[in-house]
Amino acid sequence: MVNSTTLAHLNTNIDHLSTVLSSYAGRDKAIRSLAFYLQLRSTTSSESSKEILALAKQLSAARLVSRQFNHPSMLKSCRQIWQAFDSGRIGDPLEFFTGAAVTGIYTVYGVVELLAWLSDAKLLGFESARLYKWCLYLWLSALINGIIRQIRIIYRKGIEKSQEDVLTLIGLSSDFISGLNGLPHKFLWAGKLSMRQSATFSLLASIIGFHKLW
């Protein structure tokens, strides 16, 4: 029999999970975690690896479609950053400008990805592969700025007061390690990680992202 304390704890977790998954960020991180888990799982399941990988790709495609509704909020964020800059409310300059760069880059990323997606669907005449390559470059640029920003925050606050920031830094670094592996050029470790290694880093970043929302 389940005692009342366990049942109450279970109900609390269900309520919390429902709240997290009711937000865009929560659903995105959950789908991302599941997609990379399946990608990782496909490397160990020889019998159904193709089917598992196909499902992982469907989840990634679902995230791409969902991201197309982010454009208004990204433009709003850019406007808020400009207003803060215009009024002189920037705080630490390095932290502000790297954060602004992340927002600006992701805003451009969203537009380029939209063009790539529509080109992939043959609705536009652009070369989708080339546009997706630029998406990767933009994403890595945003990650670099995010990593610099987190290092600055940790430096200013001190390591003892920066547990969440350290976790964020680990997540960003994990994404960067996996993302750089996808570069078409033989730069650093680009192309040298196996699918299993790359998926492991991406899954770690995804779990950290979901954990931060919990």
C-alpha positions in Angstrom: 0.0 0.0 0.0 1.2 3.5 -0.8 1.2 5.7 2.4 -0.1 9.2 2.4 3.3 10.9 2.5 4.5 9.0 -0.7 1.2 9.8 -2.4 1.4 13.5 -1.5 5.0 13.6 -2.8 3.9 11.9 -6.0 1.1 14.4 -6.5 3.5 17.3 -5.9 5.9 15.9 -8.5 3.1 15.4 -11.0 1.8 19.0 -10.4 5.4 20.3 -10.8 5.9 18.3 -14.0 2.6 19.6 -15.4 3.7 23.2 -14.7 7.1 22.7 -16.4 5.6 21.0 -19.4 2.9 23.6 -19.8 5.7 26.2 -20.8 7.5 26.3 -24.1 10.9 26.0 -22.5 9.8 23.0 -20.5 8.4 21.1 -23.5 11.4 22.0 -25.7 13.9 20.8 -23.1 11.9 17.6 -22.5 11.6 16.8 -26.2 15.3 17.6 -26.7 16.3 15.3 -23.9 14.2 12.5 -25.3 15.6 13.0 -28.8 19.2 12.8 -27.7 18.5 9.9 -25.4 17.0 8.0 -28.4 20.0 9.0 -30.6 22.3 7.6 -27.9 20.1 4.5 -27.5 20.3 3.9 -31.3 24.1 3.4 -31.0 23.6 0.4 -28.7 20.6 -1.2 -30.3 21.7 -3.0 -33.4 18.2 -4.5 -34.2 16.1 -1.4 -34.2 18.7 1.4 -34.4 17.2 2.8 -37.7 13.7 3.0 -36.2 14.9 4.6 -33.0 17.0 7.1 -34.9 14.1 8.0 -37.1 12.0 8.7 -34.1 14.7 10.9 -32.7 14.8 12.9 -36.0 11.0 13.3 -35.8 11.3 14.8 -32.3 14.0 17.2 -33.6 11.8 18.2 -36.4 9.0 18.9 -34.0 11.3 21.2 -32.0 12.2 23.0 -35.3 8.5 23.7 -36.0 7.8 24.8 -32.5 10.8 27.3 -32.6 9.1 29.2 -35.5 6.7 30.7 -33.0 9.6 32.2 -31.0 10.2 35.1 -33.5 7.9 37.7 -31.8 9.4 37.0 -28.3 13.0 37.2 -29.7 12.2 40.6 -31.3 10.7 41.7 -28.0 13.9 40.6 -26.1 16.0 42.6 -28.6 13.8 45.7 -28.0 14.2 45.3 -24.3 18.0 45.0 -24.6 18.1 48.1 -26.7 16.0 50.0 -24.2 18.3 49.0 -21.4 21.3 50.1 -23.4 19.7 53.4 -24.4 18.9 54.2 -20.8 22.3 53.2 -19.5 21.0 50.3 -17.4 23.6 47.8 -18.5 25.3 46.8 -15.3 28.5 44.9 -15.9 29.5 45.7 -19.5 30.9 42.3 -20.4 28.0 40.4 -19.0 25.5 42.8 -20.7 27.1 42.7 -24.2 27.7 39.0 -24.3 24.1 38.5 -23.2 22.9 40.9 -25.8 25.0 39.1 -28.4 23.4 35.8 -27.5 19.9 37.2 -27.9 20.8 39.0 -31.2 22.5 35.9 -32.6 19.6 33.6 -31.7 17.2 36.2 -33.3 19.1 36.0 -36.6 19.4 32.2 -36.2 15.6 31.9 -36.1 15.2 33.8 -39.4 17.9 31.8 -41.1 16.4 28.5 -39.8 13.0 29.6 -41.1 14.4 30.2 -44.5 16.2 26.9 -44.4 13.1 25.0 -43.3 10.9 26.6 -46.1 13.6 25.9 -48.6 13.8 22.3 -47.4 10.0 22.1 -48.1 10.6 23.5 -51.6 8.6 26.6 -50.8 11.7 28.8 -51.3 14.5 28.5 -53.8 17.4 28.8 -51.4 20.0 26.0 -50.8 18.7 24.6 -47.5 22.0 22.7 -46.7 23.9 26.0 -46.9 21.5 27.8 -44.7 21.5 25.0 -42.0 25.3 25.3 -42.1 25.0 29.0 -41.2 22.6 28.0 -38.4 25.4 25.9 -37.0 27.8 28.8 -37.2 25.4 31.1 -35.5 24.6 28.6 -32.8 28.3 28.1 -32.0 28.8 31.8 -31.9 25.9 32.2 -29.4 27.3 29.4 -27.3 30.8 31.1 -27.2 29.2 34.3 -26.0 27.1 32.4 -23.5 30.2 30.6 -22.1 32.1 33.9 -21.7 29.1 35.4 -20.0 28.8 32.5 -17.5 32.5 32.6 -16.7 32.2 36.4 -16.0 29.1 35.8 -13.8 30.9 33.1 -11.8 34.0 35.3 -11.5 31.9 38.2 -10.1 29.8 36.2 -7.7 32.5 33.7 -6.6 32.4 30.0 -7.0 30.7 29.4 -3.7 27.6 31.3 -4.7 27.5 30.1 -8.3 26.3 26.6 -8.3 23.5 27.2 -10.8 25.8 29.3 -12.9 28.4 26.5 -13.0 25.7 24.0 -14.0 24.7 26.4 -16.8 28.4 26.7 -17.9 28.7 22.9 -18.0 25.5 22.7 -20.2 26.7 25.4 -22.6 30.2 23.8 -22.8 28.6 20.3 -23.5 26.6 21.8 -26.3 29.6 23.5 -27.7 31.7 20.3 -27.7 28.9 18.5 -29.5 28.1 21.4 -31.8 31.7 22.0 -32.9 31.9 18.3 -33.9 29.3 19.0 -36.6 31.5 21.6 -38.4 32.2 20.6 -42.0 35.9 21.7 -41.5 38.6 19.7 -39.7 38.9 22.3 -37.0 39.9 21.1 -33.5 37.8 18.0 -32.8 35.3 18.6 -35.7 34.2 15.3 -37.1 36.2 13.3 -34.6 33.5 12.4 -32.1 31.4 9.4 -32.6 27.6 9.7 -32.7 27.5 8.1 -29.2 30.0 10.7 -27.8 28.3 13.6 -29.5 24.8 12.5 -28.3 26.1 12.0 -24.8 27.3 15.7 -24.5 24.0 16.9 -26.1 22.0 14.8 -23.7 23.9 16.1 -20.7 23.2 19.7 -21.9 19.5 18.9 -22.4 19.1 17.3 -18.9 20.8 20.3 -17.3 18.5 22.6 -19.2 15.4 20.7 -18.0 16.8 20.5 -14.5 17.1 24.2 -14.3 13.4 24.6 -15.1 12.3 22.0 -12.4 
